Amino acid sequence: MSTYKLLTYPNCENCTKVKEYLGKTTISFQEIPAYTRDGKIEVGKIQSAGMALRRDAHGIIMPILMRMNDSKIEAIAQGPDDVETLFT
């Protein structure tokens, strides 16, 4: 069974949009602030898994939704437009 982790930043409009979207579903997720030690560890796991993180002029596109199976990352989505792709 898949579980989900959501990496977010404070005052991030896209993060708020994704949390609102997920709140309207039955999907439960663990929110992890990306700027914390735990958030940086999760970003490192994504990179170690060979998954590319998209960037824009401001840095890594946020939020990052991670679909996990046990402790393995199955897929990631970045930004509100990508989130639905993890559920189709």
MOHUDA-V753671 format. One record per residue. N is the residue number from 0. RES is the residue in one letter. OMEGA is omega in degrees with one decimal (none if undefined). D_LAST is the distance of its C-alpha to the last C-alpha in whole Angstrom. Layout:
n=N res=RES omega=OMEGA d_last=D_LAST
n=N res=RES omega=OMEGA d_last=D_LAST
This chain:
n=0 res=M omega=-178.6 d_last=15
n=1 res=S omega=170.7 d_last=14
n=2 res=T omega=-175.0 d_last=15
n=3 res=Y omega=173.6 d_last=15
n=4 res=K omega=-179.5 d_last=17
n=5 res=L omega=176.9 d_last=18
n=6 res=L omega=-174.4 d_last=21
n=7 res=T omega=170.9 d_last=22
n=8 res=Y omega=175.3 d_last=26
n=9 res=P omega=176.8 d_last=28
n=10 res=N omega=-179.8 d_last=28
n=11 res=C omega=-178.5 d_last=25
n=12 res=E omega=179.7 d_last=24
n=13 res=N omega=177.7 d_last=20
n=14 res=C omega=178.4 d_last=20
n=15 res=T omega=178.9 d_last=21
n=16 res=K omega=-178.3 d_last=19
n=17 res=V omega=177.9 d_last=16
n=18 res=K omega=177.4 d_last=18
n=19 res=E omega=178.0 d_last=18
n=20 res=Y omega=-178.9 d_last=15
n=21 res=L omega=178.7 d_last=14
n=22 res=G omega=178.7 d_last=17
n=23 res=K omega=-179.2 d_last=16
n=24 res=T omega=175.9 d_last=13
n=25 res=T omega=-177.0 d_last=14
n=26 res=I omega=175.1 d_last=13
n=27 res=S omega=-177.3 d_last=16
n=28 res=F omega=175.0 d_last=17
n=29 res=Q omega=177.6 d_last=20
n=30 res=E omega=-179.6 d_last=22
n=31 res=I omega=175.9 d_last=24
n=32 res=P omega=-174.2 d_last=26
n=33 res=A omega=-177.2 d_last=26
n=34 res=Y omega=-179.3 d_last=29
n=35 res=T omega=177.2 d_last=30
n=36 res=R omega=179.8 d_last=31
n=37 res=D omega=178.1 d_last=28
n=38 res=G omega=179.3 d_last=26
n=39 res=K omega=176.3 d_last=28
n=40 res=I omega=179.6 d_last=27
n=41 res=E omega=176.4 d_last=24
n=42 res=V omega=177.0 d_last=24
n=43 res=G omega=177.6 d_last=26
n=44 res=K omega=178.1 d_last=24
n=45 res=I omega=-179.3 d_last=21
n=46 res=Q omega=179.0 d_last=24
n=47 res=S omega=178.4 d_last=25
n=48 res=A omega=177.7 d_last=22
n=49 res=G omega=179.5 d_last=22
n=50 res=M omega=-178.9 d_last=20
n=51 res=A omega=175.1 d_last=21
n=52 res=L omega=178.5 d_last=21
n=53 res=R omega=-179.3 d_last=21
n=54 res=R omega=169.9 d_last=24
n=55 res=D omega=-177.3 d_last=25
n=56 res=A omega=-177.4 d_last=29
n=57 res=H omega=-178.5 d_last=29
n=58 res=G omega=-179.5 d_last=27
n=59 res=I omega=179.3 d_last=24
n=60 res=I omega=-176.5 d_last=21
n=61 res=M omega=-6.8 d_last=20
n=62 res=P omega=175.1 d_last=19
n=63 res=I omega=175.2 d_last=17
n=64 res=L omega=-178.4 d_last=14
n=65 res=M omega=172.8 d_last=15
n=66 res=R omega=-174.4 d_last=13
n=67 res=M omega=170.0 d_last=15
n=68 res=N omega=-166.4 d_last=16
n=69 res=D omega=179.3 d_last=20
n=70 res=S omega=-177.9 d_last=21
n=71 res=K omega=177.6 d_last=20
n=72 res=I omega=177.4 d_last=17
n=73 res=E omega=-177.0 d_last=14
n=74 res=A omega=173.9 d_last=12
n=75 res=I omega=171.9 d_last=13
n=76 res=A omega=180.0 d_last=12
n=77 res=Q omega=178.4 d_last=15
n=78 res=G omega=-174.3 d_last=16
n=79 res=P omega=-177.5 d_last=15
n=80 res=D omega=-178.0 d_last=13
n=81 res=D omega=-169.9 d_last=11
n=82 res=V omega=-177.4 d_last=10
n=83 res=E omega=-178.8 d_last=7
n=84 res=T omega=179.1 d_last=5
n=85 res=L omega=-175.1 d_last=6
n=86 res=F omega=-179.9 d_last=4
n=87 res=T omega=none d_last=0
